[in-house]
Amino acid sequence: MGKLPRQFFHMHLVSDATGETLNTVARAAAANYADYEPLEHIYALVRTPKQLSRVLSEIERQPGIVLFTLVDPELRRQLETRCAELNVPSISILDPVITSLASYLNAQSRPQVGAQHALNASYFRRIDALNFTMMHDDGQHTGNLNQADVVLIGISRSSKTPTSIYLANRGIKTANVPIVPGVAPPTALIEAKNPLVVALIASAERIAQIRRHRLLSLHEQRETAYVDRQAITAELVQVRQLCQAHDWPMIDVTRRSIEETAAAIINLLSARKSGAPPEALP
């Protein structure tokens, strides 16, 4: 019996801020229904009745579940009332958490539009980390690697750069250094004491597949050692030996998303700071 085609449904995401939190929660929830595909309608920075009116017109035109984060009580009332009239569900995704926090803290919430994106110390730390990471991508400026929180190493196409950028967006200064066949790693990497050095590895088959796609994107068709599985295996052996020599942890990214790889690195970093052995982590 063949697999049934995916069914589509409309999902309206209404936020008075950037919508980043809302979009992330909505996609995480929708991922639990593999047979259904959401058609996302995203409305960010909805802060006036006129802006909300356009949103309501779109919901009326293409009815579907409405998820929202609106602080203004009048805008929220209008949205919920109209959704009830249209017989479509409307859910404030932060309400359960805010209510639980209010009960736990025995305090009343004081909502502010876009408060999670305030220009505070945490925000500037993320910007600083991102600047550092961009300057230290792909082995650049290795002289000051000791200023990094994390240094990612690995062979070409092992997802070092996207993982570095993801970590930087979490406020973690991340550099990445490629391990090149026949080339000794930078002395600054070997001597660095401050950063957590982590190697990203993957199966030779996976690396070969990614590299082949990369060559095709460059209109390069010929076979080279760059995509040869035996050559790639030798590169991976070099990385493993380097990690064993310096007691650096390795993470296999063959079947991991960037987010999962970053989460594993953050766990390693937390364990290092607390003095817990890395092997104690899940």
Buried (B, 14 or more C-beta within 10 A) or exposed (E): EEEEEEEEEBBBBBBBBEBEBBBEBBEEBBEEEEEEBBEBBEBBEBBEEEBBEEBBEBBEEEBBBBBBBBBBEEBBEBBBEBBEEBEBEBBBBBEEEEEEEEEEEEEEEEEEBBEEEEEEEEEEBBEEBBEBBEEBBEBEEBEEBBBBBBBBBBBBBBBBBEBBBBBBBBBBBBBBBBBEEEEEBBEBBEEBEEBBBBBBBBBBEBBBBBBBEBBEEEEEEEEEEBBBEEBBBBBBEBBEEBBEEEEBBBBBBEEBEBEEBBBBBBBBBEBBEEEEEBEEEE
